[in-house]
Each structure stands twice: as C-alpha cells, then as structure tokens.
Amino acid sequence: MDLKDKKILVTGAHGFLGKQVLKKLLERGVKEGDIFAPRSQECDFRNRTVCDNAVKGKDIVIHLAAKVGGLWYHVGRSGELFYDNTIMALNLIDASYRAGVKKFTGLGTVCEYPDLAPIPFKEDDLWNGYPSEITAPYGLSKRMMLVASQSYNVQYGFNAIHLLQINLYGPGDDFDPKSSHAIPALIRRVYEAKRDGKDFIEVWGDGTASREFFYVEDAAFGIILATERYDKPNPVNLGAGRTISIKNLVGLICKLMDYKGEIRWDISKAGGQLCRQLDVSLAEKEFGFKAETTFEDGLKKTINWFIDFIK
C-alpha cells in the first residue's frame, strides 16, 4: 500500500512513539494535511461518537493511543487499564470497518504474552497461557484488540493487522518517576545522584532479570513498513531481538554517564517476568523490517537528550 495521497488517522500521535510515526509518515511522502493527529484532550476514543467522527473519510487508521506506564504504574489501576485500552480499540475497529477504512494498524504489546512462554517469545505461543500478573489487565486488553481485528477480518474481510511491540526507549521518553519505564527511570536516577553528590543509587530487583529494549525511531519505521506491506490477520512481533540484563544495563548507564557510585539492589521490589525477548524473524520475512540502531548508540542519544532537556 502506497501511503501517499492517503487520509490517515494516527491516535496517540503526540506521544513518545506517535511523534516518530508522524515524522516517518512525512518522510514517506504523506502530506501533512492528509494526517489527522488529534491530541487526547480533543478526542477521547472511549467515546464511540468521537471514534465515528475521527475515522470518517480516512483510508488508514494507525492506533497507538494507550493508557500505560512502567511496571509499578499498573499496581492499583487494573480496572481502568483493562477498560480504557479495550474500549478504545473496539470502538476504533468497529467504527473503521463501518466507515470503509482500508487498513487498520493496531499496536499491541509484549505484555500480551504468557508469563511462562518460552524465550524468545514466538507469535504461535501467544495464547498458551496467562500473562504476567501485574501487567495482565493491560496485556489482555491488547489481546482483545487482536481478537477484534481477526474477527472482523474473518466476517467482513476487514484489513486489520496487529503488532506485538517490546519496550521502547529513546529521546523524548517519559522520565516522570511515577510512570517511566526502566531506562528513563535509571537515567534520571543516575543524573540526580550525580547532581546531588550521592555515592549510591537504589535499583529495584536483584539485577538478574533481562529485557529487550527497542529504539523508538526503529519502532516507528517498523510500524510504517507493516502498514505498507503486511496484510495478514496473524500478529507479528516488532522489536530489536536482543536482550540485556538489568545489572548490565545499570552498569552501562553508569559508565556512559560517568557515575562511579554504589548500586544497591532492593529485592523487595522485584517483579515481572525474568526475561522478555521477542523472536523478530517473522517481521523481517513478512515486511522486511530489522532494527538498525545499536543499543549503546540508542542509549547515548537518550542520555544526551535527557541532559539537554533537564537543563
């Protein structure tokens, strides 16, 4: 699908990932006037009438909007995370089908995978168990989007795809301690320790857990490629395909930020799966996507952006 001259709705367009997707669409030759990128204050996609109006006259919907945060953001918010994310997706898929939208790209999450899925996570294992307990309501809300996408494909021939994305990082990330993910939280912690002359930082867990991190510009490019080239109802992983232990991640951030203080591990706050890594071979096979940014380069850019931002 050539994206030029298409009318495109991008939900979540002003978020961390959304800004990069807008940039990639413009690089692809899409006219700025053909992109509808409402802010959350303008369009509450939990409201069906809002969704009907937003998709009217559009050729493509790229659904990135989500209520989400770091691991501990999920504690005490299970109901709203499940409801808000589920209802947004169901409203938008049904409204898109009824409005004659030609393509719906839905962004899912690694949190959809079962807690005990074999590593690396393969798309065929998605339904072989219940997700990790803390993030399960969010993950299951995204599974509901997949169910809707596939159901509308089977009954109506609606072209809806579903991408299972791993944790993002990069310039412009959320560095708010109340909602940030691991990398921005650690960068901020090290920065503040250096600024305040502290000779130690505290990190949750014991450092043995490992995670895959996906540079935001690579993620945006993968979403655009999938929108252009992938038209099957089966979900596809989107990630970097490599992991790093939290211990090594903390060490690398300290090295890049020239911090020599002690690392104190708080094992009382350990949580989540021990390892999260995606098998990303299907994305390369189906639509030619492979992440290009090395982890250290992406981390340097993220650190530099934050230091410039915080000054």
C-alpha positions in Angstrom: 0.0 0.0 0.0 1.4 3.4 -1.1 0.8 5.8 1.7 1.0 8.9 -0.5 -2.4 10.6 -1.0 -4.0 8.5 1.8 -6.0 10.1 4.5 -4.5 8.8 7.8 -5.7 8.9 11.4 -2.9 8.4 14.0 -4.1 8.0 17.5 -1.6 8.8 20.2 0.2 10.9 17.6 1.7 13.3 20.2 3.1 10.7 22.5 6.6 9.3 22.6 6.1 6.9 19.7 3.5 8.8 17.9 5.8 11.8 17.2 8.2 9.5 15.5 5.5 7.8 13.4 4.3 11.2 12.2 7.9 12.1 11.2 8.2 8.8 9.3 4.9 9.4 7.5 6.1 12.8 6.3 9.4 11.2 5.2 7.3 8.7 3.2 5.7 11.5 1.2 2.4 11.7 3.1 1.1 15.3 3.1 0.8 17.0 6.5 -2.8 18.0 5.6 -3.7 14.3 5.0 -2.8 13.3 8.5 -5.3 13.7 11.4 -3.3 13.6 14.6 -5.7 14.7 17.4 -4.5 15.3 21.0 -6.1 13.3 23.8 -7.9 16.4 25.0 -9.6 16.7 21.6 -10.6 13.1 21.1 -11.5 10.6 23.8 -11.6 7.4 22.0 -13.5 5.7 24.8 -16.4 7.6 23.3 -18.0 5.9 20.3 -19.3 9.1 18.7 -15.8 10.6 18.8 -14.4 7.5 17.1 -17.1 7.6 14.4 -16.2 11.2 13.6 -12.4 10.6 13.7 -12.4 7.8 11.2 -14.8 9.4 8.8 -13.2 9.8 5.3 -10.0 8.1 6.4 -8.1 5.4 4.4 -5.8 4.2 7.2 -6.0 4.2 11.0 -2.8 3.7 13.0 -3.9 3.1 16.6 -1.1 3.9 19.0 -3.0 5.6 21.8 -2.9 3.7 25.1 -3.0 4.1 28.9 0.2 2.6 30.0 3.3 3.2 32.2 6.1 1.4 33.9 5.7 -1.8 35.9 4.5 -0.2 39.1 2.2 2.2 37.3 0.0 -0.9 36.8 -0.5 -1.6 40.5 -3.9 -0.4 41.6 -5.0 0.5 38.1 -6.1 -2.9 36.7 -9.7 -1.9 36.0 -9.0 1.3 34.2 -6.1 -0.1 32.2 -8.2 -3.0 31.0 -11.3 -1.0 30.3 -9.8 2.1 28.7 -7.5 0.2 26.4 -10.1 -2.4 25.4 -12.9 0.1 24.7 -10.7 2.4 22.7 -9.6 -0.5 20.4 -13.1 -2.0 20.0 -14.6 1.4 19.2 -12.0 2.3 16.7 -12.0 -1.1 14.9 -15.8 -1.2 14.5 -16.0 2.5 13.5 -13.2 2.0 11.0 -14.9 -1.0 9.4 -18.2 0.8 9.1 -16.6 3.9 7.7 -14.9 2.0 4.9 -11.3 2.4 6.2 -8.9 0.4 4.0 -6.3 -0.5 6.7 -6.2 -0.6 10.5 -2.8 -1.0 12.2 -3.2 -1.8 15.9 -0.2 -1.7 18.2 -0.1 -4.5 20.8 2.4 -5.2 23.5 4.8 -7.8 24.8 2.6 -7.8 27.9 0.1 -10.0 25.9 2.5 -13.0 26.1 2.0 -15.7 28.7 4.1 -15.4 31.8 5.8 -18.8 31.2 6.2 -18.5 27.4 9.4 -20.0 26.0 12.2 -17.4 25.3 12.3 -15.8 22.8 8.6 -15.2 22.5 7.1 -16.5 19.3 3.8 -15.4 17.8 2.5 -19.0 17.9 2.8 -19.1 21.8 0.6 -16.0 22.4 -2.4 -18.0 23.6 -0.6 -20.7 25.5 -1.1 -19.2 29.0 -2.0 -16.2 31.1 0.2 -13.0 31.1 2.4 -11.9 33.9 0.1 -11.0 36.8 1.0 -7.3 37.4 0.6 -6.3 33.7 -2.1 -8.9 32.7 -5.1 -6.5 32.6 -3.2 -4.2 30.1 -1.9 -7.2 28.1 -5.3 -8.8 27.9 -6.9 -5.5 26.7 -4.5 -5.6 23.8 -5.3 -9.3 23.2 -8.9 -8.2 22.9 -7.8 -5.8 20.1 -6.2 -8.7 18.3 -9.4 -10.8 18.7 -11.5 -7.9 17.3 -9.1 -7.5 14.4 -9.1 -11.1 13.5 -12.9 -11.4 13.9 -13.6 -8.5 11.6 -11.2 -9.9 9.1 -12.9 -13.3 9.1 -16.5 -12.0 9.0 -16.1 -8.8 7.0 -12.7 -9.1 5.2 -11.6 -6.1 7.1 -7.8 -5.4 6.7 -6.6 -5.1 10.3 -3.1 -6.0 11.5 -1.7 -6.4 15.0 1.9 -5.7 16.0 3.3 -7.1 19.3 5.9 -4.4 20.4 8.6 -4.7 23.0 9.5 -1.9 25.5 10.6 1.3 23.8 13.4 3.8 24.7 14.9 6.8 23.1 14.9 10.7 23.0 11.6 12.1 24.2 10.8 9.2 26.5 8.7 9.6 29.7 11.1 10.5 32.5 8.5 11.1 35.2 9.4 8.8 38.1 5.8 8.0 38.7 5.2 6.4 35.3 8.5 5.9 33.5 9.9 2.6 32.3 13.3 1.1 33.2 15.7 3.1 31.0 14.4 6.6 31.6 13.9 5.9 35.3 17.5 4.7 35.6 18.9 7.6 33.6 17.1 10.1 35.8 18.2 8.3 39.0 21.9 8.4 38.0 21.6 12.0 36.8 20.1 13.1 40.2 22.7 11.1 42.2 25.5 12.8 40.3 23.8 16.2 40.7 23.2 15.8 44.4 26.6 14.2 45.2 25.1 10.9 46.3 27.5 7.9 46.4 24.9 5.3 45.7 21.7 4.7 43.8 18.9 2.2 44.6 17.6 -0.1 41.9 14.6 -2.4 42.1 15.1 -6.2 41.9 18.4 -8.1 42.0 19.7 -7.3 38.5 19.2 -10.8 37.1 16.1 -10.1 35.1 16.8 -9.3 31.4 14.9 -7.2 29.0 14.8 -6.4 25.3 14.7 -2.6 24.5 13.6 -1.2 21.2 14.8 2.2 19.9 11.8 4.4 19.2 12.8 5.5 15.7 13.3 1.9 14.7 9.8 1.1 16.1 8.2 3.9 14.1 9.8 2.7 10.9 8.6 -0.9 11.6 5.1 0.3 12.1 5.2 2.2 8.8 6.6 -0.8 6.9 3.9 -3.1 8.3 1.2 -0.6 7.3 2.6 -0.5 3.8 3.5 -4.2 3.3 1.6 -6.5 5.7 -2.0 -7.5 5.2 -2.4 -10.7 7.2 -4.5 -11.1 10.4 -1.8 -13.0 12.3 0.1 -10.9 14.9 3.7 -10.1 14.3 6.4 -9.3 16.8 8.2 -5.9 16.5 11.4 -5.5 18.4 15.2 -5.5 18.4 15.7 -9.2 19.0 18.4 -8.8 21.7 18.4 -8.6 25.5 20.5 -7.1 28.3 20.4 -7.9 32.0 19.2 -5.2 34.3 22.6 -5.4 36.1 24.5 -4.8 32.8 22.0 -2.1 31.8 22.7 -0.2 35.1 26.4 -0.7 34.6 26.3 0.7 31.1 24.2 3.7 32.0 26.6 4.5 34.9 29.6 4.1 32.5 28.1 6.4 29.8 27.1 9.0 32.5 30.4 8.7 34.3 28.9 7.7 37.6 31.0 5.7 40.0 28.7 5.3 42.9 27.5 2.1 44.5 24.5 0.2 43.2 22.1 -1.0 46.0 19.5 -3.6 44.9 16.1 -3.5 46.5 14.9 -7.1 46.2 11.6 -6.3 47.9 10.5 -4.5 44.7 11.4 -7.3 42.2 8.5 -8.0 39.8 7.6 -9.0 36.3 8.9 -11.8 34.1 12.5 -12.9 34.5 13.2 -12.4 30.8 11.4 -10.8 27.9 12.7 -11.2 24.4 10.9 -11.4 21.1 11.6 -13.7 18.1 11.6 -11.0 15.4 12.2 -13.2 12.4 8.6 -13.0 11.1 8.7 -9.2 10.7 11.8 -9.5 8.6 10.3 -12.2 6.5 6.9 -10.7 6.0 7.7 -7.0 5.5 11.5 -6.6 5.6 11.9 -5.0 8.9 15.0 -5.3 11.0 16.1 -2.9 13.8 19.2 -0.9 12.8 20.1 1.1 15.9 22.7 -0.5 18.2 21.7 -0.5 21.9 24.7 1.6 23.0 24.1 4.2 20.3 20.5 4.5 21.2 21.3 4.8 24.9 23.8 7.6 24.3 21.2 9.5 22.3 18.7 9.0 25.0 21.0 10.2 27.8 22.2 13.2 25.8 18.5 14.2 25.0 17.6 14.0 28.7 20.6 16.0 29.9 19.8 18.8 27.4 16.1 18.6 28.3 16.6 18.8 32.1 19.0 21.8 32.0 
